[in-house]
Amino acid sequence: MSITDKFLNDVEGHLLLVATREEGRTAAARFSAPLYWLTEGQRDEVERRFEAEYLALARASWRRTAARAGGVRDEYEARYRDLRRRLLAGWLLTCAVAFGVLVLCLA
């Protein structure tokens, strides 16, 4: 991975985190809006905790997605190697048969 790719991944990760935090704040405000009996301090605390939980859930989801993507990549690479091995074996067998036929025809 080049330095540029790493930089772009870091920027993308930062932007995703900022967007998720904003989503968490919006969801927290929507959640606490009907709780009219809360004082301003209580409302801020509820919203802060809600936002923190929202972000923790998003991170857990991202980790599961990354782990699954790694697993799928490993499966794909294993199948690809197996396919390449089979194609090579088939090609070598075909060449051996063709060579054998050629030798028999020339004999």
CYANA upper distance limits for C-alpha pairs under 8 A (distance plus 0.5 A):
  1 MET  CA      5 ASP  CA      6.62
  1 MET  CA      6 LYS  CA      7.14
  2 SER  CA      6 LYS  CA      6.78
  3 ILE  CA      7 PHE  CA      6.56
  4 THR  CA      8 LEU  CA      6.61
  5 ASP  CA      9 ASN  CA      6.59
  6 LYS  CA     10 ASP  CA      6.65
  7 PHE  CA     11 VAL  CA      6.70
  8 LEU  CA     12 GLU  CA      6.52
  9 ASN  CA     13 GLY  CA      6.52
 10 ASP  CA     14 HIS  CA      6.63
 11 VAL  CA     15 LEU  CA      6.65
 12 GLU  CA     16 LEU  CA      6.58
 13 GLY  CA     17 LEU  CA      6.64
 14 HIS  CA     18 VAL  CA      6.70
 15 LEU  CA     19 ALA  CA      6.60
 16 LEU  CA     20 THR  CA      6.58
 17 LEU  CA     21 ARG  CA      6.62
 18 VAL  CA     22 GLU  CA      6.77
 19 ALA  CA     23 GLU  CA      6.70
 20 THR  CA     24 GLY  CA      6.58
 20 THR  CA     55 LEU  CA      7.24
 20 THR  CA     58 ALA  CA      8.10
 21 ARG  CA     25 ARG  CA      6.71
 21 ARG  CA     51 GLU  CA      7.49
 21 ARG  CA     55 LEU  CA      6.96
 22 GLU  CA     26 THR  CA      6.67
 23 GLU  CA     27 ALA  CA      6.56
 24 GLY  CA     28 ALA  CA      6.47
 24 GLY  CA     50 PHE  CA      7.77
 24 GLY  CA     51 GLU  CA      5.13
 24 GLY  CA     52 ALA  CA      8.22
 24 GLY  CA     54 TYR  CA      6.10
 24 GLY  CA     55 LEU  CA      7.23
 25 ARG  CA     29 ALA  CA      6.65
 25 ARG  CA     47 GLU  CA      7.55
 25 ARG  CA     48 ARG  CA      8.40
 25 ARG  CA     51 GLU  CA      6.09
 26 THR  CA     30 ARG  CA      6.74
 27 ALA  CA     31 PHE  CA      6.54
 27 ALA  CA     51 GLU  CA      8.17
 28 ALA  CA     32 SER  CA      6.62
 28 ALA  CA     46 VAL  CA      8.14
 28 ALA  CA     47 GLU  CA      5.30
 28 ALA  CA     48 ARG  CA      8.12
 28 ALA  CA     50 PHE  CA      6.07
 28 ALA  CA     51 GLU  CA      6.49
 29 ALA  CA     33 ALA  CA      6.41
 29 ALA  CA     47 GLU  CA      6.83
 30 ARG  CA     34 PRO  CA      8.29
 31 PHE  CA     35 LEU  CA      8.38
 31 PHE  CA     47 GLU  CA      8.42
 32 SER  CA     36 TYR  CA      8.37
 32 SER  CA     43 ARG  CA      7.01
 32 SER  CA     46 VAL  CA      7.64
 32 SER  CA     47 GLU  CA      7.26
 38 LEU  CA     42 GLN  CA      6.12
 38 LEU  CA     43 ARG  CA      6.19
 39 THR  CA     43 ARG  CA      6.53
 40 GLU  CA     44 ASP  CA      6.64
 41 GLY  CA     45 GLU  CA      6.73
 42 GLN  CA     46 VAL  CA      6.65
 43 ARG  CA     47 GLU  CA      6.59
 44 ASP  CA     48 ARG  CA      6.48
 45 GLU  CA     49 ARG  CA      6.64
 46 VAL  CA     50 PHE  CA      6.49
 47 GLU  CA     51 GLU  CA      6.50
 48 ARG  CA     52 ALA  CA      6.70
 49 ARG  CA     53 GLU  CA      6.64
 50 PHE  CA     54 TYR  CA      6.54
 51 GLU  CA     55 LEU  CA      6.68
 52 ALA  CA     56 ALA  CA      6.67
 53 GLU  CA     57 LEU  CA      6.62
 54 TYR  CA     58 ALA  CA      6.73
 55 LEU  CA     59 ARG  CA      6.66
 56 ALA  CA     60 ALA  CA      6.70
 57 LEU  CA     61 SER  CA      6.65
 58 ALA  CA     62 TRP  CA      6.68
 59 ARG  CA     63 ARG  CA      6.67
 60 ALA  CA     64 ARG  CA      6.74
 61 SER  CA     65 THR  CA      6.62
 62 TRP  CA     66 ALA  CA      6.57
 63 ARG  CA     67 ALA  CA      6.57
 64 ARG  CA     68 ARG  CA      6.57
 65 THR  CA     69 ALA  CA      6.56
 66 ALA  CA     70 GLY  CA      6.67
 67 ALA  CA     71 GLY  CA      6.76
 68 ARG  CA     72 VAL  CA      6.61
 69 ALA  CA     73 ARG  CA      6.54
 70 GLY  CA     74 ASP  CA      6.67
 71 GLY  CA     75 GLU  CA      6.72
 72 VAL  CA     76 TYR  CA      6.57
 73 ARG  CA     77 GLU  CA      6.58
 74 ASP  CA     78 ALA  CA      6.65
 75 GLU  CA     79 ARG  CA      6.74
 76 TYR  CA     80 TYR  CA      6.51
 77 GLU  CA     81 ARG  CA      6.61
 78 ALA  CA     82 ASP  CA      6.72
 79 ARG  CA     83 LEU  CA      6.57
 80 TYR  CA     84 ARG  CA      6.65
 81 ARG  CA     85 ARG  CA      6.62
 82 ASP  CA     86 ARG  CA      6.69
 83 LEU  CA     87 LEU  CA      6.58
 84 ARG  CA     88 LEU  CA      6.58
 85 ARG  CA     89 ALA  CA      6.68
 86 ARG  CA     90 GLY  CA      6.56
 87 LEU  CA     91 TRP  CA      6.51
 88 LEU  CA     92 LEU  CA      6.56
 89 ALA  CA     93 LEU  CA      6.56
 90 GLY  CA     94 THR  CA      6.56
 91 TRP  CA     95 CYS  CA      6.64
 92 LEU  CA     96 ALA  CA      6.58
 93 LEU  CA     97 VAL  CA      6.62
 94 THR  CA     98 ALA  CA      6.52
 95 CYS  CA     99 PHE  CA      6.47
 96 ALA  CA    100 GLY  CA      6.56
 97 VAL  CA    101 VAL  CA      6.63
 98 ALA  CA    102 LEU  CA      6.60
 99 PHE  CA    103 VAL  CA      6.63
100 GLY  CA    104 LEU  CA      6.69
101 VAL  CA    105 CYS  CA      6.58
102 LEU  CA    106 LEU  CA      6.66
103 VAL  CA    107 ALA  CA      6.61
